[in-house]
Amino acid sequence: MKRLPLILCVVVAVFGGCKGKPKEISKADRLQAENFVSEAQFSMQIREYARAEELYKKAIALNEDFPEYWVALGMSCRRQDHKDDARKAYKKAIGLIEKRYAAEKDEKDLGQKAWVMALLGSTDEAVKFLQQSLKEHPDSAYLKKMADPRGLPHTFQTTDFKDLSL
């Protein structure tokens, strides 16, 4: 459990750089959603997973097109062993990531998709997807780092990651 903050840092690093164009929401709603997420992240750190789940759901109600919220919701569900709910959240995140990539062609979305594919239990497919994505974006330092054996493939082998995946 000491690695939970590390896993959360990886999630922030992977997802933090991805700027999507979700539907327009008011500044007040965006700030409220961010507050819910901040509180939910703290709840995850102190192992209050049910509380985190509710807070992520509140954030999603305000900004449902943000895939990072869905991934975090899936993680909170998985920590409670609600595998079906986690699976639904992860799949919703993949759909939103694919939509965002189609609109913006940001290779960071490809790394994010690989991460969520692995959370769904498809680590081999995720690695293959990363390698394919790297062929499509050979100059991407981001994808090179993700596909490196010390990157996501290594992370997929950790106990903390396995605890979050299906």
C-alpha positions as CSV (number, residue, x, y, z in Angstrom):
1,M,0.0,0.0,0.0
2,K,3.0,2.3,0.3
3,R,3.0,2.4,-3.5
4,L,-0.5,3.8,-3.8
5,P,0.8,7.4,-3.9
6,L,3.3,6.3,-6.5
7,I,0.5,4.8,-8.7
8,L,-1.5,8.0,-8.2
9,C,1.5,10.0,-9.3
10,V,1.8,7.9,-12.4
11,V,-1.8,8.5,-13.2
12,V,-1.4,12.3,-12.7
13,A,1.8,12.2,-14.9
14,V,0.1,10.2,-17.6
15,F,-3.2,12.1,-17.5
16,G,-2.1,15.5,-16.3
17,G,-0.5,16.5,-19.6
18,C,-3.5,15.6,-21.7
19,K,-5.7,18.5,-22.5
20,G,-9.0,17.6,-23.9
21,K,-11.9,19.6,-25.3
22,P,-14.8,18.4,-23.2
23,K,-18.1,20.1,-23.6
24,E,-18.1,23.6,-22.3
25,I,-18.9,23.9,-18.7
26,S,-18.9,27.0,-16.5
27,K,-15.9,28.1,-14.6
28,A,-17.7,27.5,-11.4
29,D,-18.6,24.0,-12.3
30,R,-15.1,23.2,-13.5
31,L,-13.7,24.5,-10.2
32,Q,-16.3,22.5,-8.2
33,A,-15.4,19.3,-10.2
34,E,-11.7,19.9,-9.5
35,N,-12.5,20.3,-5.8
36,F,-14.4,17.0,-5.8
37,V,-11.5,15.3,-7.5
38,S,-9.0,16.8,-5.1
39,E,-11.0,15.6,-2.2
40,A,-11.5,12.2,-3.8
41,Q,-7.8,11.8,-4.3
42,F,-7.2,12.5,-0.6
43,S,-9.9,9.9,0.2
44,M,-8.1,7.4,-1.9
45,Q,-4.9,8.0,-0.1
46,I,-6.5,7.4,3.3
47,R,-8.4,4.3,1.9
48,E,-11.9,5.8,2.0
49,Y,-12.7,4.3,-1.3
50,A,-16.5,4.6,-1.1
51,R,-16.2,8.3,-0.3
52,A,-13.8,8.7,-3.2
53,E,-16.2,6.9,-5.5
54,E,-19.1,9.3,-4.6
55,L,-16.8,12.3,-5.1
56,Y,-15.7,11.1,-8.5
57,K,-19.3,10.6,-9.4
58,K,-20.1,14.2,-8.4
59,A,-17.2,15.4,-10.6
60,I,-18.4,13.4,-13.5
61,A,-21.9,14.8,-13.1
62,L,-20.4,18.2,-13.7
63,N,-17.9,17.2,-16.4
64,E,-18.8,13.8,-17.9
65,D,-16.6,14.1,-20.9
66,F,-13.3,14.1,-19.0
67,P,-11.8,10.6,-19.3
68,E,-9.4,11.1,-16.4
69,Y,-12.4,11.3,-14.0
70,W,-13.7,8.0,-15.3
71,V,-10.4,6.3,-14.8
72,A,-10.2,7.5,-11.2
73,L,-13.8,6.4,-10.7
74,G,-12.8,2.9,-12.0
75,M,-9.9,2.8,-9.6
76,S,-12.1,3.7,-6.6
77,C,-14.6,1.0,-7.6
78,R,-11.8,-1.6,-8.1
79,R,-10.4,-0.9,-4.6
80,Q,-13.8,-1.8,-3.3
81,D,-13.8,-5.0,-5.4
82,H,-16.7,-3.6,-7.6
83,K,-15.2,-5.1,-10.7
84,D,-18.2,-4.6,-13.0
85,D,-18.5,-0.9,-12.1
86,A,-14.7,-0.5,-12.5
87,R,-14.9,-2.2,-15.9
88,K,-17.7,0.1,-17.1
89,A,-15.8,3.2,-15.9
90,Y,-12.6,2.1,-17.6
91,K,-14.4,1.4,-20.9
92,K,-16.1,4.7,-20.8
93,A,-12.7,6.3,-20.3
94,I,-11.3,4.5,-23.4
95,G,-14.3,5.7,-25.5
96,L,-13.7,9.3,-24.4
97,I,-9.9,9.0,-25.0
98,E,-10.5,7.7,-28.5
99,K,-12.9,10.5,-29.2
100,R,-10.4,13.1,-28.0
101,Y,-7.6,11.5,-30.0
102,A,-9.7,11.6,-33.1
103,A,-10.3,15.3,-32.6
104,E,-6.8,16.4,-31.5
105,K,-4.3,13.7,-32.6
106,D,-2.3,14.1,-29.4
107,E,-0.1,11.1,-29.0
108,K,-0.4,11.4,-25.2
109,D,-3.9,10.1,-25.6
110,L,-2.5,6.9,-27.0
111,G,-0.3,6.4,-23.9
112,Q,-3.4,7.1,-21.8
113,K,-5.4,4.5,-23.8
114,A,-2.7,1.9,-23.3
115,W,-2.8,2.5,-19.5
116,V,-6.5,2.0,-19.3
117,M,-6.4,-1.0,-21.6
118,A,-4.0,-2.5,-19.1
119,L,-6.3,-1.6,-16.2
120,L,-8.9,-3.6,-18.0
121,G,-6.6,-6.6,-17.8
122,S,-5.2,-6.4,-21.3
123,T,-1.5,-5.7,-20.5
124,D,-0.1,-7.6,-23.5
125,E,-2.5,-5.8,-25.8
126,A,-1.6,-2.5,-24.2
127,V,2.1,-3.1,-24.8
128,K,1.4,-4.0,-28.5
129,F,-0.8,-0.9,-28.8
130,L,2.1,1.3,-27.4
131,Q,4.5,-0.3,-29.9
132,Q,2.0,0.3,-32.8
133,S,1.5,3.9,-31.6
134,L,5.2,4.5,-31.5
135,K,5.4,3.4,-35.2
136,E,2.8,6.0,-36.0
137,H,4.6,8.6,-33.9
138,P,8.3,7.7,-34.1
139,D,9.5,11.1,-32.9
140,S,7.3,11.0,-29.7
141,A,9.6,11.1,-26.7
142,Y,6.4,10.6,-24.6
143,L,5.5,7.3,-26.3
144,K,9.1,6.1,-26.3
145,K,9.3,6.6,-22.5
146,M,5.9,4.8,-22.1
147,A,6.9,1.9,-24.3
148,D,10.3,1.5,-22.7
149,P,10.5,-1.8,-20.7
150,R,11.2,0.4,-17.6
151,G,8.0,2.4,-18.4
152,L,4.5,1.1,-18.5
153,P,5.5,-2.6,-19.1
154,H,7.4,-2.5,-15.8
155,T,4.5,-0.7,-14.0
156,F,2.2,-3.4,-15.2
157,Q,4.2,-6.0,-13.2
158,T,3.9,-4.1,-9.9
159,T,1.6,-5.3,-7.1
160,D,-0.1,-1.9,-6.8
161,F,-1.0,-1.9,-10.5
162,K,-2.3,-5.4,-10.3
163,D,-4.5,-4.4,-7.4
164,L,-6.1,-1.7,-9.6
165,S,-6.5,-3.8,-12.7
166,L,-9.2,-6.3,-13.6
